[in-house]
Amino acid sequence: MARIFIMGNGGSGKTWLAIQLAHRLQNAAHHLDDFHWMPNFAGERPRDKRDRLVARAMDGGSWVMEGIYGSIIRQVLPRVTTLIWLDISDEECISNLLQRGQTGGGTEEQFEELLEYTRGYRLRKNHLNSFEAHERFFEEYPLHRLKLCSRSEVGAFLGSFAGAGEILP
């Protein structure tokens, strides 16, 4: 599990799981939002800059990376040794987002857009940031892969690592 990628819908727990795994494995954690967005969600980063940041992060020997962006997932997959898909229900994802609130300095309007985007995860077709695309990435991935569909499954997975006594949020 040297290079782990976690994908899933907004609010599925990708960031939380990445932080937990990175801490337990003593690896760096990378969040695709940090590559995709300018600071404080002040707009999308130019694609060439974003791709250079991603390339620099994935050059490391061991890391945990998470996000929803299919175009970046395609860039990273050749270096991934373990792919984790958090296939959490849309209702739970929305609930998680509402409990968490806006992060990273975004506006209320941006948070509402995130909620709407999350609601559309299973509805989007021919879109790389969708359930359909994540399912395809998962099914076609040839190495170690794991699909987790509930908090209890995530907890059981984390329980297999040293220091796993923490409680899921």
C-alpha positions as CSV (number, residue, x, y, z in Angstrom):
1,M,0.0,0.0,0.0
2,A,2.7,2.4,-1.0
3,R,0.6,4.8,-3.1
4,I,-3.1,4.8,-2.2
5,F,-5.8,6.7,-4.1
6,I,-9.2,7.3,-2.5
7,M,-12.1,8.3,-4.8
8,G,-15.8,8.9,-4.2
9,N,-18.5,11.5,-4.0
10,G,-18.3,14.7,-2.2
11,G,-19.0,14.1,1.5
12,S,-18.1,10.4,1.3
13,G,-15.2,10.8,3.8
14,K,-12.3,10.8,1.3
15,T,-10.3,13.6,3.1
16,W,-10.9,12.1,6.5
17,L,-9.8,8.6,5.4
18,A,-6.7,10.0,3.6
19,I,-5.6,11.8,6.7
20,Q,-6.2,8.7,8.9
21,L,-4.3,6.5,6.5
22,A,-1.4,8.9,5.9
23,H,-1.0,9.3,9.7
24,R,-1.0,5.5,10.3
25,L,1.3,4.7,7.4
26,Q,3.5,7.8,8.0
27,N,2.9,8.9,4.4
28,A,2.1,12.3,2.8
29,A,-1.6,13.1,2.2
30,H,-2.6,15.0,-0.9
31,H,-6.0,16.4,-1.7
32,L,-7.1,16.9,-5.3
33,D,-9.0,20.0,-4.3
34,D,-5.7,21.6,-3.3
35,F,-4.4,21.0,-6.9
36,H,-7.6,21.8,-8.7
37,W,-8.7,25.0,-6.9
38,M,-6.8,28.3,-6.3
39,P,-6.5,29.2,-2.6
40,N,-9.9,29.9,-0.9
41,F,-11.7,28.4,-3.9
42,A,-10.9,31.6,-5.9
43,G,-11.4,29.8,-9.2
44,E,-10.0,26.7,-10.9
45,R,-6.2,26.5,-11.2
46,P,-5.0,26.5,-14.9
47,R,-4.8,22.9,-16.0
48,D,-1.1,22.9,-16.9
49,K,-0.2,24.2,-13.4
50,R,-2.6,21.7,-11.8
51,D,-1.1,18.8,-13.7
52,R,2.4,19.9,-12.8
53,L,1.5,20.0,-9.1
54,V,-0.1,16.6,-9.3
55,A,2.9,15.2,-11.1
56,R,5.2,16.5,-8.4
57,A,3.1,15.0,-5.6
58,M,2.8,11.6,-7.3
59,D,6.6,11.4,-7.9
60,G,7.0,10.6,-4.2
61,G,7.6,7.1,-3.1
62,S,4.7,6.7,-0.7
63,W,1.6,8.8,-0.4
64,V,-2.2,8.8,0.1
65,M,-4.2,10.9,-2.4
66,E,-7.9,11.6,-2.5
67,G,-10.5,13.3,-4.7
68,I,-13.3,13.2,-7.2
69,Y,-11.7,14.6,-10.3
70,G,-11.6,11.9,-13.0
71,S,-9.1,13.7,-15.2
72,I,-6.6,13.7,-12.3
73,I,-7.5,10.2,-11.4
74,R,-6.5,9.1,-14.9
75,Q,-3.2,11.0,-14.5
76,V,-2.4,9.3,-11.2
77,L,-3.7,5.7,-11.7
78,P,-0.5,4.5,-13.4
79,R,1.4,5.2,-10.1
80,V,-1.3,3.9,-7.7
81,T,-0.7,0.6,-5.9
82,T,-4.1,0.6,-4.0
83,L,-7.3,2.1,-5.2
84,I,-10.1,2.7,-2.7
85,W,-13.6,3.7,-3.7
86,L,-15.9,5.1,-1.1
87,D,-19.3,4.3,-2.5
88,I,-21.3,5.9,0.3
89,S,-25.0,6.7,-0.3
90,D,-25.8,10.1,-1.6
91,E,-28.0,10.8,1.4
92,E,-25.1,10.1,3.8
93,C,-22.8,12.2,1.7
94,I,-25.2,15.2,1.9
95,S,-25.6,14.7,5.6
96,N,-21.9,14.6,6.1
97,L,-21.4,17.8,4.1
98,L,-24.2,19.6,6.1
99,Q,-22.6,18.5,9.4
100,R,-19.1,19.6,8.2
101,G,-20.0,22.8,6.5
102,Q,-17.9,24.7,4.0
103,T,-14.2,24.2,4.2
104,G,-11.2,26.0,2.9
105,G,-12.6,29.5,2.9
106,G,-15.3,29.0,0.3
107,T,-18.5,31.0,0.2
108,E,-22.0,30.0,1.1
109,E,-22.9,30.0,-2.6
110,Q,-20.0,27.7,-3.3
111,F,-21.2,25.4,-0.6
112,E,-24.7,25.3,-2.1
113,E,-23.0,24.4,-5.5
114,L,-21.1,21.6,-3.8
115,L,-24.3,20.2,-2.3
116,E,-26.0,20.3,-5.7
117,Y,-22.9,18.7,-7.3
118,T,-22.9,15.9,-4.7
119,R,-26.6,15.2,-5.3
120,G,-25.8,14.7,-9.0
121,Y,-23.0,12.2,-8.6
122,R,-25.1,9.2,-9.6
123,L,-27.1,11.1,-12.3
124,R,-24.2,12.6,-14.3
125,K,-23.5,10.6,-17.5
126,N,-20.4,10.8,-19.7
127,H,-18.6,12.8,-17.0
128,L,-15.3,11.9,-15.3
129,N,-16.5,13.1,-11.9
130,S,-19.4,10.7,-11.6
131,F,-20.4,7.4,-10.1
132,E,-20.4,6.0,-13.6
133,A,-16.7,7.0,-14.2
134,H,-15.6,6.0,-10.7
135,E,-17.2,2.6,-11.2
136,R,-15.3,2.2,-14.5
137,F,-12.0,3.3,-13.0
138,F,-12.6,0.7,-10.2
139,E,-13.6,-2.2,-12.4
140,E,-10.7,-1.6,-14.8
141,Y,-8.0,-1.1,-12.2
142,P,-5.7,-4.2,-12.4
143,L,-4.0,-4.0,-8.9
144,H,-5.2,-4.0,-5.3
145,R,-8.6,-2.3,-5.0
146,L,-11.2,-2.0,-2.2
147,K,-14.7,-0.7,-2.3
148,L,-16.1,0.6,1.0
149,C,-19.9,1.3,1.2
150,S,-20.5,2.3,4.8
151,R,-18.8,3.9,7.8
152,S,-18.7,0.5,9.5
153,E,-16.7,-0.9,6.5
154,V,-14.4,2.1,6.6
155,G,-13.9,1.5,10.4
156,A,-13.2,-2.2,9.9
157,F,-10.6,-1.3,7.2
158,L,-8.9,1.2,9.4
159,G,-9.0,-1.3,12.3
160,S,-6.5,-3.4,10.3
161,F,-3.9,-0.7,10.9
162,A,-1.9,0.0,14.0
163,G,-3.3,2.7,16.2
164,A,-6.8,2.2,14.8
165,G,-8.6,2.9,18.0
166,E,-10.1,6.2,16.8
167,I,-13.9,6.5,16.3
168,L,-15.4,7.5,13.0
169,P,-16.9,11.0,12.9
